């Protein structure tokens, strides 16, 4: 008993250091939460069906598994004001995007969400890669195919900004969608996400 009491007294006086073990969490420095990284797909709801899987350090898809409807991974949590940092790779045939503030987590499209597009071969290139579909055009449209790219997306109140590979492509005010989950899209081609992080503002 004396031995235990002596140890307790030493701990109380700070003579013995007790290591602090940080609890496991997806939250990183500065409030950033990692949704996808090189080792984990993350926890998403699915709308539509694509062959999402971890391959070579990235979350990847290259095929719709059923029907012609596009496929989405939808966050379980809604977000209002936030920043997103995403690293992605697509081939030239890819149709993808990051959807934000979706009104209905079960219906994902450019009318119910803001669609930050990744679509180099979009028939109307003004709303292709770097644009927010039907909200903010890009001219000329940047190309993202066959290389790793970074998106920085900020939504704060009605202010929306998009930065692709360090170049601002969108700076707009729009208030159609105020809050909701985010979603990653697979439509066609090869689509990979190496990292997706979000920070609430």
Order of alpha helices (4+ residues) and beta strands (2+ residues): alpha-beta-beta-beta-beta-beta-beta-beta-beta-beta-beta-beta-beta-beta
